[in-house]
Amino acid sequence: MAAAALRTAAGVAARGARAAASALRLVRDMALPPTCIACRAPVADDGGLCPACWARLTFISRPYCERLGTPFAADLGPGLLSPAALATPPAYDRARAVAHYDDVARRLVHALKFGDRTDLAWPLGRMMAQAGAELLADADALVPVPLHWTRLWQRRFNQSAALADAVGRVAGRPVRNDLLVRSRRTGHQIGLSRAERARNVQGAFAVPPAATGEVRGRRLVLVDDVLTTGATLEACARTLSRAGAARVDALVFARVVDSAACV
């Protein structure tokens, strides 16, 4: 009887806690109604997009190149690789992205990266976890693209690490910030050509000696906000592979898509 009484008391306490949480959410929503994470228009739920912004977010889904994750205009069968992937295979095994880097996606990334909108990491990370589910299914760890310590001090947070934390929470995968470091400060990639971007990040990343054993034989997923030419992710993947990683994939929120590549 004592055990039954305890269970009853615990149930009552749990229901009371849920009721209190619901009341707090109601008060919060009355004072600060949920708004679209992109344009601030009213929405039904926190962390969501309004219908107009949702419609302008160009999601990437199959059919796409199984290696690069770039979309195809037509479904030509499973496992198809794009001409770009065949001509110049990337250092990473597979790349996946939520959406094209245009309009709403660009606005969200810029707000997170430059506008101190750290609240965006959770909703963007949830979408990334869905887009990269096949990469995450057997991944040993997530590795955010690191910032140099001087830039981290200036910016106060690493947006890639924030996204990785959100993806890790959804997918139940550990995030390892200690497996890869940016050993050399690089200039901004904005405005650089593909070749200049590659030179800019050449030799900029390293696996710390103490982490070599943690990298060897592991299946790792690199996490970043945007894939433009892929130079940064290429450099990171090459560094991890040289340290003995069994597989390195890449997961981003948005990627630049060349319309000519959508064959």
N, C-alpha and C positions, 0 to 999 in steps of 0.2 A: 504494500500500500504506500509505503514511503517513497518507493521508486516511482510509482504511478503519480504520486503527488508532485514529485520533482519534475517529471516529464510534463505534467499539466502546467506547472509554474513556468517551466522553460518555454512552452508553447505560448503562454499568455505574454511572457516577456518579449518573445520574438515578434508576435503580432503587434505588441505595443511599439516596438522599435520600428517596424515597417510603417505603422500608422504615423509615427513621429516624423520619419523620413519623408513620407508623402506630404505631410503638412508643411514641412520645411521647403520641399520642392514647389508646393503651391504658392507659398509666400514669396519665394524667390522669383518664380515666374510672373507673379503679379507685379513685383517691383521691377524686375528685369526680364521682360518677355524674351523667349528664344528668338534669335535672329539668324539669318543666312550667314554662313561663315565667309562668303565671298562679297556680298553686297549689302548686308545688314538689313535686308527686308525681313519682315516677320515670318517665322516658320513654326511648324508644330512642335519640333523637337530640337533640343540642343545638339550642336555639332552637325547640323544638316544644311543642305542647299535648298534654296527656293526653286520652284519649278523652272523659272526663267534661266537661272544659272546652271541648273542640272541639264537643261536642254542644250546649253552652249558648251558643256564639258564633253569633249570628243573622246569617249572611252575606246580603249584598245582591247579587242577580243578576237578570238579565232574567226577566220583563218589568218595566221601570221607566221613569219619565219620562226621556226623552232629554236634557232640559235640566237638571232638578234632581237626577236620579239617585234619586228616591224610588220605592220599589217599588209595583207594582200587584198587586192580588189575583188578577187574571186577565190573560191575554195577549189584547189587543184589536188586535194588529197592530203592525208596525214603525213607528218614528218618532213614536209617540204622545206628546203632551205632557199633563201633568197640569193640572187647573183652576188650581192655584196658579201654575204657570209661565205660563199664558196670561193670568191676571189681573194678576200682578205679575212680569214677566220680570226675572230677576236681572241684575246687572251683568256677571257672568261668563257665558261661553258654555255650558259644561257642567260639572257637578259629579259626581264619582264617590267612592264610599266602600266600604270593605271590609265593614263590618258595622253593625248597629244599635248605638247607644250605650246598651247595657244590660248588666248582669251582668258577664260576663267582659271585654267590651270596655272597660267603665268601669274595671274593676280594672287592666287593662293600661295604659290611658292615665294613670290616676292614679299608678301605679307609675313610669312613665317621667317624668312631669311633676313630681311632688312627692316621689317616693321615691328619687331618684338612681339609678334603674334604667336607666342609659344603655345597658346591654346589650340592652335591648328594642328599640332603634331599628332594628337589623338585621332581626330576624324580622318586625316590624311593617312595615318598609319593603318587604320582599320581598312581603308580601301586598298592599300598596298598589300596587306595580308591576304586579302581576297584575290587580288590580281596575281600574287606570287605563291599561291597555295601549293602548286606542284614543286616549287623550289624549296619551300619550307617543310614539306612533308617529312623529309629525312635529313634535314640540315642539322649539323652538330652545333652551329652557333651563327649568330648574326654579327657582322663586323662593319660598323659605320665608317665611312670615309673620314679620316681624321683631319683636323685643322692643325696648323702649326701653333705652338703654344702662345706665340705673340698675337696671332689673329684670334685665338680663342679668348685671350685676355681682353682684346679690344671689343669683340662681339658679345662676350659673356656667356655664350652657349654655342654648341655645335648642333645645327639643325639636323644633320645626318644622324647624330647620336639620339636626338629627341625622337626622330622618326623610327629609328631602330628599336628604341625602348617600347614605343607603341606597338610596332609589329610583333616584337617579342612577347608582349603581354597577350596579344590576341592569339598568336600561334603557339604559345607555350615553349618558346625557344630562348636559350640564354643569349645575352648580348655581351660580346667581349670587346671592350674598348682598349684592351691591353695587347692585342695581337698585331696591331699595325699602327705605326706612328708616322707623322710627316716630319722627316728629319731635316728638311730644308724648306725654308719659307719660299713660296712661289708667288709670282705676280698674279693678278686677277686674269681669269680666262676670257672674260667678256671682251669681245671685239677682236680676238685673235683668230687666225685661220686655223684649219685643221692641223697643218704641219707645225705652226707656232704653238698651239696648245700641247701637242705631243712633246715638243722640246721643252716647254715650260715646266712640265711635270716629270721629265726624265730624271730618274734617280732621286726623286723627292720623297719616296716612301721606303720604309724599312720595317722588318720584323725584329723586335728587340731580341737579343740573344737569350734572355730568360724565357721568351715565349716560343722559341723554335719548337720545342717538344710538344707544345699545345697546338701548333699549326700542322705538324706532320701527320698525314693520314686523315685529316679532318675534312668534312664537307661543309664549306663555308658560304655564306650569302653576304655579299657586299651590299650596303644600304646607302643610298644617296638621294638627294632631292630631285635632280634633273640629269638626264643623259643627253648631252648635246652632240659632240663628235665621239664621245666615249673615251677620250684621251685619259681622263683622270681614273676612270674605272679600269681601263686597260693597264695603266701603271700599277694600280693597287693589285689587280688580279695577277699580274706577272710577278710581283713581289711575293705574294702569298704562294703562288705555284712553285717558285724557285725555293721557297722554304719547305716545300714538301706537302702542301695541301693536296688532298685527293681530288677535290673538285671545288671550283670557285664559280658561283653564279652571281648575278647582279640584279638588284631590285630597286626601282626608283618610283617616284610618284608620277613624273611626267618625262617624256622624251621628245626630242625634235624628230619629226618624221618628214623625210624628203618625199614629196608627192611622186617623184619619178620612180622611187623604190617600191611604191605600192602597185606592183605588177599583178 
